[in-house]
């Protein structure tokens, strides 16, 4: 039963993370949709630098922006676009 719950939670977390990574704000109220390449570039950084912010989209984005110096080159490029 315990493993079953973890499996569901993990799947929900991945789904929320995927949603979070599709929404990168660029300083406006509207969000741009991230490409699969952008999601792939930033997913490891989210888990490494901002795991406590999952699934809050705004908090993840803010966290990644605060951690810009620690981002991988690929993810940093996403935020510099």
C-alpha positions as CSV (number, residue, x, y, z in Angstrom):
1,X,0.0,0.0,0.0
2,X,2.8,2.4,0.9
3,X,4.6,1.9,-2.4
4,X,1.4,2.3,-4.3
5,X,0.9,5.8,-2.7
6,X,4.4,6.8,-3.4
7,X,3.9,5.8,-7.1
8,X,0.8,7.9,-7.4
9,X,2.5,10.8,-5.6
10,X,5.6,10.5,-7.8
11,X,3.5,10.5,-11.0
12,X,1.5,13.5,-9.8
13,X,4.8,15.3,-9.0
14,X,6.2,14.6,-12.4
15,X,3.0,15.8,-14.0
16,X,3.0,19.0,-12.0
17,X,6.7,19.5,-12.7
18,X,6.0,19.1,-16.4
19,X,3.3,21.7,-16.1
20,X,5.6,24.0,-14.2
21,X,8.3,23.8,-16.8
22,X,5.9,24.6,-19.6
23,X,5.2,28.0,-18.0
24,X,8.2,30.3,-17.9
25,X,7.3,33.9,-17.4
26,X,9.2,36.5,-19.3
27,X,8.4,39.5,-17.1
28,X,4.8,39.7,-18.3
29,X,1.5,38.4,-16.9
30,X,1.4,35.9,-19.8
31,X,3.4,32.7,-19.7
32,X,5.3,31.3,-22.7
33,X,5.1,27.6,-23.4
34,X,8.4,25.9,-23.0
35,X,9.6,23.5,-25.7
36,X,10.5,19.9,-24.9
37,X,14.2,20.8,-25.2
38,X,13.7,23.6,-22.6
39,X,11.9,21.2,-20.2
40,X,14.7,18.7,-20.7
41,X,17.3,21.4,-20.0
42,X,15.8,22.6,-16.7
43,X,14.2,19.5,-15.2
44,X,17.4,18.3,-13.5
45,X,18.0,21.8,-12.1
46,X,14.5,22.0,-10.7
47,X,15.1,18.7,-8.8
48,X,18.5,19.8,-7.7
49,X,17.9,23.4,-6.7
50,X,14.2,23.8,-6.1
51,X,12.6,20.5,-5.0
52,X,10.7,22.2,-2.2
53,X,8.9,24.4,-4.7
54,X,7.3,21.6,-6.7
55,X,4.4,21.8,-7.8
56,X,4.1,25.6,-7.5
57,X,4.8,26.9,-11.0
58,X,5.5,30.5,-9.9
59,X,7.7,29.4,-7.0
60,X,9.8,27.1,-9.3
61,X,10.3,29.8,-11.8
62,X,11.3,32.3,-9.1
63,X,13.6,29.8,-7.5
64,X,15.3,29.1,-10.8
65,X,15.8,32.8,-11.5
66,X,17.2,33.3,-8.0
67,X,19.6,30.3,-8.5
68,X,20.7,31.6,-12.0
69,X,24.4,31.3,-11.1
70,X,23.9,27.7,-10.2
71,X,21.9,26.6,-13.2
72,X,23.3,24.3,-15.8
73,X,24.4,26.0,-19.0
74,X,21.4,24.5,-20.9
75,X,18.9,25.8,-18.3
76,X,20.6,29.2,-18.0
77,X,20.2,29.6,-21.8
78,X,16.4,29.0,-21.4
79,X,16.2,32.0,-19.0
80,X,18.4,34.2,-21.1
81,X,16.2,33.9,-24.2
